[in-house]
Amino acid sequence: MQRFIQFNDENINSFQLMELIDLAKTLTKSQDMEVEYGPLNYLDIPHQKIIVSHFWDHRKKEEEWLGLTSDIYLRAVGTNRFSDVKAINEYLFRVKKSPIVSFAKQLFMMIEDARIEEEVKKIRPGTKRSFAMRRTIYTRYFRSQLNVHLVKGVSADALLNFLYILLHAQSPIDEWPSIQPEISLAQPFIQQQIQRSFEAKSTQQSAAISYELCSLLEEILPKDMLNEYFHLPEKIMQEWEQLTYDHLKRRDPLINDDQQEEDATGEEEVMEEEFKTWHRESSDKGESFLQFDLDQGTKTNIKGNEAREGDDGDQALGMVQGTSKKAAREDFEGEVNEEARSEEKGGGDPYGKENRYAFAVFENASPVQLNDQQLYDLYKKEVYHLHKKLQKIIEKTLDHKRNQPRGSLAFGRLSKQLIPFFIEEQPKVFYKKDEESPKIDATFTLLLDCSASMQDKMDETKKGLVLFHEVLKSVRVPHEIVGFWEDTDRTSEFSQPNHLKTVISYDQSIWTNASASIMQLKPEEDNRDGFAIRHMTERLVKRNEQNRFLLVFSDGEPAAMDYEQNGIVDTHEAVLNARKQGLEVINVFLSKEEIQESQKEVIQNMYGKYSLFISNIDELPDILFPLLKRLLYKSI
């Protein structure tokens, strides 16, 4: 279902997110590294993601950008290169049963972040401005949080707030806040440990300082922290350490413990009995070509980790490649088996990595019913005046071009402009009116979002489609009309069917008698815009017309399974890809109320300046009239 989900009026700036992704990929030197927004900033190694914090939202543009880039610098360079996961896991194990485990983890992250920040600035001095802004804003934020927690009497949170201020203070702080009497007594030791953190050179030292502080504070602090300011992903860190190169070289012990006896030549044992399946190409004994993971058998002296010289039998084995083809019969309708589909695509994510589990279910229009025809005739009558008006304008333009004389010819009718005869050596003073009538060299694809949120806009949108269809049909411009939606009832984590229903096809668009099939489009479920745009792009690029237009009718941002946050970026990438291939992509944004600036910004992030905003859906045909006129004029 296509909708705007507002969390504190929050919408994703796709251009900004893509810049952050490029920055992360460059710094980590990994093309698989992704960036996502989240409550707190951390590095997710197994999933190749850097989570940047919503903490920077709703600030000045410069502050927001510098804050987000500081998140990237801190994780892509700092944590990725200078943090020791083994030391982190050891620390997590030691504090796991501590009564202030949340405080212990956040204290460690605060000290470790301060240490790796200095390391990043040494090798990349250009990051200093971002980190300076980060410290200024965080210090101001923790001062306000300290005051709040002092009033509420939340000791653990107040102490961590103050320790951050102490750790990043530009000058010595002599006066400590009255958090708790026991903390005031421990002030010299706490201050000494914070000063030690300035000299920390490794993750182990940061962990040691944090552990010593927590060993004291767990006897003083009555409760653990209520809030989380720094996130230490415990599970991710443990998984990162456990997955090592040795795991790829697994050597499970055998059930039996015997040893193969070698013959005098030192070669492996060969069976002398001849099998009929042997032939002269494979009759010669060779050493082992294939290796298997076994948990039972006999130990041999064959070295599995060393290269082996090839022999004649290798090529025969190498030529045998398994293939799979689509079965003649299927036990289901409209779908393609996931495994066969991935093989046909040849791997990779041809429709975008956010759509790796999405697959197309192509549908055609059903036979036109009487009620559909009656409704179509009604809509056609309502837009008839616009249709005829535009048709006449286009026909007059074509006729004018046909009769427009061609001048400066070597023969034909004598022109009234005879000056060239006297001043030019080879004068061309003739003209002709017999130029062939020009044609509209264009084709259109109208892609309609059939998500559930279109319920109150579908009827008026169909009127707009009827106007387009009737005008394009009258001036003989091939076009197609397709509705798209995702079937949420059959959607799972690894299978996401997306329906593409063609109600007007290219081949029949000009001559069809079944125009009323447009009425078969109706609100369905979710929408995966980027996936649908990529499929329509594949169709349009195969057309021979010079001007190819893709118009997307929608009423909001994409919304589908695992598509909420990255759907905007994926749609923007699909639009860019289409434009790179010579297509013009235009979005028609539909609404029944005043359009908010935040909504406009999201749509423009996906489609750029090629967006038409319609705040009153009832006026859709009248607003589409000048758009269609301009596009057709461009193609004459």
Secondary structure, DSSP 8 states (H G I E B T S, - for coil): ------SSS----HHHHHHHHHHHHHHHT-TT-EEEEESS-EEETTTTEEEEEGGGTTS-HHHHHHHHHHHHIIIIIIIHHH--HHHHHHHHHHHTT-TTHHHHHHHHHHHHHHHHHHHHHHH-GGGHHHHHHHHHHHHHHHHHHHHHHHHHT-HHHHHHHHHHHHHT-SS-------S-HHHHHTHHHHHHHHHHHTT--SHHHHHHHHHHHHHHHTTT-SS--SS-SS---HHHHHHHHH--HHHHT-----SS--B----TT-------S--TT--TTT-S----------SSS-B----TTS-----HHHHHHHT--------SS-SSSS---HHHHHHHHTSS-TT-GGGTTEEEEEEE-----HHHHHHHHHHHHHTHHHHHHHHHHHHHHHHHHHHS-EEEESSSEE-S--HHHHH-SS---EEE---------EEEEEEEE--GGGTTTHHHHHHHHHHHHHHHHHTT--EEEEEEEE-GGG-BTTBEEEEEEEEE-TTTTTT-S-GGGGGG----SBB-HHHHHHHHHHHHTT---SEEEEEEEESSS-B-TT-TTTHHHHHHHHHHHHHHTT-EEEEEEE-SS---HHHHHHHHHHHTT-EEEES-GGGHHHHHHHHHHHHHHHH-
